[in-house]
Amino acid sequence: MRHKLAVVVVLLTVTGLSVGASYYTWRGEAAPAIVTGVVTRGPIVTEIAATGTVEAVKTVQVGSQVSGTIQELNADFNSIVRKGQVLARLDPSLFQTQVDSQRANVTSAEADLQRAQVTRADAQVKADRAKELAEKQLIPVTDLETAQVAARTAEAQVRSAQAQLAQAKAALTQAEVNLQKTIITSPIDGIVIARSVDVGQTVAASLQAPTIFSIAADLSEMQVKTSVDESDLGNVRDGQIVSFRVDAYPTRMFSGKVTQIRLEPVVAQNVVTYAAIISAANPGLELKPGMTANVTIEVSRKDNVLRVPSAALRFRPTEATLTALGQDVKVLNQARPAGGAPAKPAAGVVYMFDGQLHPTPVTLGASDGVNTEVIGDGIHEGLVLATRVADVAAAKPAGATSSPLMPQQGPPRRF
């Protein structure tokens, strides 16, 4: 009895599959075409894409601490300069006049000091004489007190003259420094990448020093200041390998590494980013300051691993697909966990395809979005896996009828 029941079940299953296949044929539709992918062996690299700006590692803004008219320029764009080299001169006439005026003030203060010293000496002599006479009671005590007050006053005048002389000397020093500041020199060895003035132009150093030159210390070593989104910041570390391209050389790939992640957040339109500094060698000087770099930061890498197209992990056949392929729908149950719930797209199941679909459990590893590392029995390089079902309906010739029971195109029928 059980044997007969099993035979009946098998006959019904085969009949159902045959009816399903016949139904697709009767509808004039081809069986679903399975798009496949192949298990390959190679690297899995996880990357973060960002944009940044190429900058010199050290750039110095050379300005003027004093106001004046540019009298002479000794450097231009792309000029190679050395530390201490004269780059520009301001008109020194006004500052030279100030120096001469302050020197005269110093001379006057020195004369005032000498006069005060002479007065002090005379007052001291008179005070000593008055003291001797007062001791002999030859003059009244009031005359002695007057002489002593005069002596102390003369001493105070000397100290005041000394202070005025020191102040005049300080003003002279300041005027001489301002005169020296009319000669603008290079603070470092480097190359001029920007010049902001011309001969005859007036620079005004009131609240801040105006920039005259921008000097890059060494263009053979550059850095890229990259904006990294806060969602990717946790995957960025110092020392990570970076590759980037610039628009000037679209076919060339430059390389570098992350040297610093700055903690200062930058908020623009409610988007928070952080600056990652990337060092890059530039021996040929192809990279120029200000270039826009399209950066790819390598977060992780695993070489020589088995990988499958990530679409194969998301593929789940439907009962209609299995029926069209002439397979038992029990194949779906084989891909379900013990609880009976359908497997999720990333649950670690792929379907081998050789005309039939065969579910195979796998252990997932690293992923770069396109390919995913897998480990499992029966998984080997070259294995064909199902990734999706092609849309055969979209490829059907125009005018084909999906079902004879469906109304045909044309004018409506009248009854």
Summary of the structure (lengths in Angstrom):
residues: 415
radius of gyration: 45.9
end to end distance: 55.7
largest distance: 162.6
contacts: 1162
relative contact order: 0.18
helix: 31%
strand: 35%
